[in-house]
Amino acid sequence: MKKKAFKDLCVLWLALTALCCAAINLHISLNKLAEKEDKE
């Protein structure tokens, strides 16, 4: 039982980490896009 809970926690942590990375990448991409539009 404990092993399954630990595995679930790891999967959840990995999913959250991936989501955070995706959010940060999107934020950076949007910022770069906004900078390009400002320069034109």
C-alpha positions as CSV (number, residue, x, y, z in Angstrom):
1,M,0.0,0.0,0.0
2,K,2.7,2.5,0.9
3,K,4.7,1.8,-2.3
4,K,1.6,2.7,-4.4
5,A,1.0,5.9,-2.5
6,F,4.7,6.8,-3.0
7,K,4.5,6.0,-6.7
8,D,1.3,8.1,-7.1
9,L,3.0,11.0,-5.3
10,C,6.0,10.7,-7.7
11,V,3.7,10.7,-10.7
12,L,1.8,13.7,-9.3
13,W,5.0,15.6,-8.6
14,L,6.3,14.9,-12.1
15,A,3.0,16.0,-13.7
16,L,3.1,19.3,-11.6
17,T,6.8,19.9,-12.6
18,A,6.0,19.3,-16.3
19,L,3.0,21.7,-16.0
20,C,5.2,24.4,-14.3
21,C,7.9,24.0,-17.0
22,A,5.3,24.3,-19.7
23,A,3.8,27.4,-18.1
24,I,7.2,29.1,-17.7
25,N,8.1,28.2,-21.4
26,L,4.8,29.7,-22.6
27,H,5.3,32.8,-20.5
28,I,8.8,33.3,-22.0
29,S,7.5,32.6,-25.5
30,L,4.7,35.2,-25.1
31,N,7.2,37.7,-23.7
32,K,9.5,37.2,-26.7
33,L,6.5,37.6,-29.1
34,A,5.4,40.8,-27.3
35,E,9.0,42.2,-27.6
36,K,9.0,41.5,-31.3
37,E,5.7,43.3,-31.8
38,D,7.0,46.3,-29.8
39,K,10.1,46.6,-32.0
40,E,8.1,46.7,-35.3
